[in-house]
């Protein structure tokens, strides 16, 4: 091949490669296979593939970073090992920056049988933008929206067939047929945080709502939403599966239910009004729920005092796990049981309220000594201690 022929050959190759690159660039881009993070990982500013965190690892999005999760291949078909984004096993996701999901994504935790403790923390300044969130999925999961954190469930999902789907905030999700596939989900929304759930289709589907439980048919399913303050906006708030245990514990903040009159929610047995001066009004096509203050931690019987009567309630429910104990049963840290940690919370609140510290024990004694503790605590209290309600 002479020089002129070689030049023409190379020129043709260059043109072919350039044309191919232009064509590829014009095609829809799809994310690569699911990434499994089984060791501690940090996502920085840039585009990343969809992911699953497992094996006790922690995924961190630091403050000032914006991690975009590309979805081109739309909503996955499997949750645990080949599909959605989130945390399985006792794994953790900490978001102090921005975690921005393209359409076609749900985001959640759990879905690993027999492994509990998956946690997602939206820290101060942290933002998650996504189509939907699901918790539970056959294991215990916790979503914490800390003060200054924001969860936006405002995007439109697209399933594998190309059709749009509706998905809001599902505290405990499970579409299973085996009674052993129980679902437990907890959401803690702190004062100064924002949860924004929208209906991007505008079709009024309750799937876009805040659903405490979804799917499944077993009363082992447990869903708890603890609202300590902040702002919550949703198309609706529903119990979901009536066979499950569901609690929305309202301690304060502002709830806006869009486009419907839900003032009756205050009468729902699963909506626990724990705030002071709670009211619901239907104005301008939306329902707004507000309160004048927050119920006192440590005050199990809601009499505005932190005293020996609350301690008695705590001891009556000590080590109780079923039915799931709530605020009225002295489970003040909202974990799975009433235990020493709840006693220490009561003790702290009692002392802050002006209780006498002389004979207070630093630990819960054996059951044989519980009666003694009650007697000692009653003597210590001397008088009932009032703790002013905290403003929201």
N, C-alpha and C positions, 0 to 999 in steps of 0.2 A: 504494500500500500504506500503510494507516494504521499508527499506532504499535503497536497491539496485534498486528496481523498480522506486522509486522516482528519483534517480540519472539518470537512463536511460531516464526517461520522460523529465527531465529538460535538459539533454544533447541534446535530439532530438529537443526540442523547440529552444535551442540556435543555433543548426545547421540550422534549418529552417529559423530563423530570419536572420542569417548571409548570407545564400544563397539569400534570398529576397533582402537584402541590396546590395549585389553585382550586382544582376540583375538590380535593380533600378538605381544604380550608372552608369550602362552601357547604360541606355536609354537616349535619347535626353532630355535635361532639358528645361522646358518651364517656362516662367514668369507667375506669378499669375495675377489676374485680375488687370485692370488699376487702378492706385492710383490717386485719386482726391485730390489735395492740395488746400484747400480753406482758409488756414491761412498761414502766413509767415513760410517758411521751409528752412532749410539748408541741403544740400546734402554733405556728407563728403566722404572720400576715401572708396570704397567698391562697391558692386553690388546692384543695385536698380531696381525695376520694372518700366515699362513704366508709364508715368505720364501725367497729365493735370493740369495746374494751373488755378484757377478760383476765382471768388468772390473778385477780387482786391488784391489777395495775391501776395507776392514776393517769388520766389524760388531763392536761392543763392547757388552758388558753389564757396567757398572761394579760394583764392590763395593758392597753395600748395596741394590742394585736387584733387583727380581724381575719379570722380563718373562715374561708368560704368553702362549703362542701358542695361539690358539683354533683348533679344527679343525672345527666343526660339519659341514663337508662331507666328513668322513671322509678315508680314505687316498687321496691323489691317484693319478692314472693315469699320470703322466709325471714323470720325475725332473728333467730338465735345465731346461725352460723353463716348465712349467705345473704343477709338482706339489710334490715334496718340499722340505723345508727343508735348507739347507746351503750349502756354498761350492763354486763352480765356478771354472774358470780359476785363475790364481795368486792366489786371494783368501784372506782370513783371518777367522776368528771367534775373538774373545777373550772368555772368560767368567770374570769375577771375582766376579759376583753369582750370581743364580739364573736359569736359563733353563728354564722349566717348560712342557712341551708337553702339550696335552690328548691324550686317546686318539685313535687314528687317524693318528698321525704316526710317520714314520721320520725319521732325521736323519743327514746324511752329507756327503760331499765328493766332488768329481770330476764325472764324467759329461760332460765337454766334451772331445771328441776333439782330440788334439794339443796340449793345454794342461795343463801340469803345475804342481805346487807348491801345491795347495790345502791349507790348514792350519787345524786347529781346536785351540785351546789352552784347556784347562780349568785356570785359574790357581789359586793358593792361595786357598782360601775359595770357589772357584767350584763350582757344582753344575748339572748338566744332568739333568733328569728326562724320560724319553721312552720310547716303546715299543721302539725299535730303532735301531741305528746301522749304516750301511754305509759302507765306504771303497772307494776305487778307482772303477770305473765308467769305464774307458777313459782314465784319467789318474792320475798320481802324486798320492797324498794322504797326509797325516800327521795323526794324532790324538795330541796330547800331554796326558796327565793329570799335571799337576805336583804336587809335594808339597803336600798340603792340598786337592787337588782331588777331586771326587766325580762319578762317572758312574753314574746309576741307570737301568738298562734293565729296568723293572719294570711298565710299563703294558701294557694289552691293546690291540692295534691293531684297527681296524675298517676293512674295505675298502669300496670304492665300492658293493658290493652289500649292505652291511650286515652281512656275516659277519665274524667275528673272524679275525685272521691271527696267525701266530707269527713273531717276528723278534727275534733276539738281537743279538749283536755280530758283524758280518761284516767281517773286516779287509779283504778284497779281494773285491768283489762284481762280477759281470759275467754277464749272461745273453745273450751275444752270439754270433753265428755267423760273424763275419768275423775271421780270424786277426790282422788289424791292430788289432782292438779289444782290445788287451792291458789288463790290470788290474794296478795296483800299489798296495798299501795298507800303511801302517806305523802301528803303535800303540806309543807309548812310555809305559809306566806307571812313574812315579817312586816312590821310597820315601815313605811317609807319605800315599799316595793310596788311594782306594777305587774299585773297579769292582764293581758289584753287578748281576748278570744273573739274572733270575728267570723262571719259567715260569708266567705268570698263569693260563693255561688249566689247568695241572696235567695236561696230556695227554702229557708226556714227549717232545714233538716235539724232534728235534735242531735244528730251525730256531731254537729258543730258546737254543741253545748259543753258545759262542764258536767261530765257524767261521773258520778262517784263510782259506779260499777257498770261494767259492760260485758255482755256475753256470759257464757257459763251458766250453770243452773244450780249451784251448790251454796249452801249457807256458810261454807268455810270461807268464802270470799269476804274480805274485809277492806273497806276503803275509808280513809279519814282525811279530810281537808281541814287544816287548822289555819284560820285567818286571824292573825294577831293585829292586823292593821293594813295600811296601804290602800291600793285601788285595784279592784277586780271588775272587769267588764266582760260580759259573756252574753250570747244569745239566749241562754237559759241555764239554770242549775237544776239538775235532776238526780234522783236516787239511782236510776238505771234499773238494774236487775233487782226485783223485789225480794228475791230469795237470799240476797246477800246482806251482810251487815255494813251499813253505810252511815257515816256521820259527817256533817258539815258543822264544825265548831266555830261559831262567829264570836270573836272577842272584840272586834272593833274594825274601823276602817270604812271605806265606801264601796258598796256593791252597786253596779249598774247592770240591769238585765234589759237587753235591747229589744224594743219592738213589741212588748207584751206586758200585760198586767200580771205580775207575780207577787202581789202583796200578800197572797195566801201562803207564800213560802214560810212565813213565820209560824204557821200552824202545822207544817209538816213535822212528823215525829223525828225525822232524821236531821232537821235543822235545829241545832242547839244554840239557843240565844244565850250567850255567855257575857254579853256586854251590858253596859248600863244605859238605860234610856234608848233602847233600840226602836226604830220606827221604819216603816216602809210606805212609800208614796208612789202613786202612778201619775206622772206628770210628763207632758210632751211626748207621749208614746213610749216612755221607758219607765221601768221600776227602779227606784233608788232606795237603798237600805243604808241607814246611817245609825250612829249611836253617839251618846254624849260622853261615854267613858268606857273603860275596859275592866272586865271582871278581875278581881284580885287573885293572883297566883297564891295558892295556899289556903284559899277560902272555899272549901269543898261544898259547904252547904249554902253558900251565896247569901250570908247574912251580914256581909261587910266587915266581919271580924275574922282575924286569924288567931285561933285559940285552940283549947283542948278538945272542943267538939269536932274540929276538923281533923285533929290527930286521931280521935276515935274512929272517924270514917276511914282514915288511912289504914289503921290497924285492922279494921273489919275487912278490908280488901287486900290485906298484905298477901303478896304472891298470887293474887287472882289474875288469871290470864284469859279466862273464857266465862262469860262473854267479855269481849275486849274492853278493858276499863277505860273510862274517860275522865274528864275534869271532875265530875261529880263523885267519882270513886277515888279521887286523890291521885290520879295518874297525871302529875303536873308536867312531866317531861315528855308525855305522849309516846312512850315506848310500848313494849308489849306487856308490861306488868307493873304492879305497884310494889315498890321495893325501897331499899335504903336510900337510893337517890331521891326519891320523892319525899322521904322523911327529912333529908338534909335541906331540900327546898322549903319544906314547911318550917323547919327550925330557923332558916335564914330569914324568912318572911316574918316569923313570929318575933324574932329579936329586933328586926328593923322597925317593927310596929311598936316596940317598947316593952316586949316581954322580958321577964327576968331570966338570965342565963344560968343561974347558980347550979341547978340540978339537971340541966339538959344533957343527955348522953350524945356522943358523937356517932353512935351507930345503933342500928336496930338490934335488940337482944334476941335470944332464942325465944320460941313461942311461949315457953313456960314463964318468961319474964315480961311478956307483953302487958299483962294486967298491972304489974308493978310500974312499968313505964307510963301507963295511963294515969295511975295515981300520982306519980311523981310530977308528970307534966301538969296535972290539974293543980297541984300545990304550987308549982312554979308560976303558973299563969296568974294566980291570985285574983286577977280581974280580966275581963275579956278585952283583948287588944284590937282596936280598930285601925285598919290600914286604909288611908284615903284611896279612893278610886283614882287610877291614872288616866289622864286624858289621852285620847287617841291621837 
